[in-house]
Amino acid sequence: MIWASKLAVGLAVGWLIYFLFPGRHTVRPVAAAAVGVVGAALGTFLAQHILAIGGPGISPASLATAGAGALIFTLLYVGTSH
């Protein structure tokens, strides 16, 4: 259940980036959302295991790292797929 909140953050960030990113898109909204979810999982994993930020529960730090991971990963994906 804890992962569901972090993955929901990734889903929301993926959708937002897709709709706010200017220009013509070669990716679909579902793909951008899926990449956001992967980015949130990757950001959470890296923050918890390498940087020791956040914890296994729901906290502002863990949600922020999930959002940052989703943001970076989705921006890279959508930005390079033009």
N, C-alpha and C positions, 0 to 999 in steps of 0.2 A: 504494500500500500504506500510505503514511503517513496518508492521509485515512481509511482504513478504521478505524484506531484511534480517531480523533477522532469519526467517525460512530458507532462502537460505543458511545462514551461518551454521545453524544446519545441513542441508542436506549435505553440502560440508564436514563438520567435520565428520559426520557419515560415509560417503563414504571413506574419507581418513583414518580414524581409521580402518575401515574394511580391506582395502587393505594394510595398513602398519603394522597391528598387526600380529606378527609371529604365526605360528602354523596352525593347522587344525581348520576350523571354523564350528561350528554347526549352526550358524545363517546365513541367506542370506543377501546379500548387501542391499536389499530393507528394511529389518528389521533393519539393523544397521543405515541406513539413517533415517528411521522413528523414531528410538530412539534418533538420533541426533536432529531431529526437536523437539521432546518432551523435550529434555534437554535444547535446546535453549529457548524454551518458559518458562520452569521452571527457568532457570538462569536469564532471563530477568525479570520475575515476582519478583523473590526474590531480585534481585538487585534494582529494582525500588521501591518496597513496604517496604522492610525490611531495606536494607542498604542505600537507597536513592542515589544510583549511577545511572547515566544515566538519560535519560528522555524519554518522549513519542516519540520524533523524532529520526532521524538517526544521531547518533554521534559516534565518536570512542569509547567512554565509553560504550554505549549501545550495539554496535556490539561486543565489547570485552567481555561483560558479557554474551551475547548470545553464543559466541564461547566457553567461559569457561564452561558454563552450559552444552553445547553439548559435550564438551570434557570429562568432568567428568562423565556425565551420560552414554555416549557411552562406555567409557573405563570400567566402572563398569559392564555394560551389556555384552559387548563382553568378558571381562576378566573372568566373572563368568559363562559364558555359555559353557566353554570348558569341 
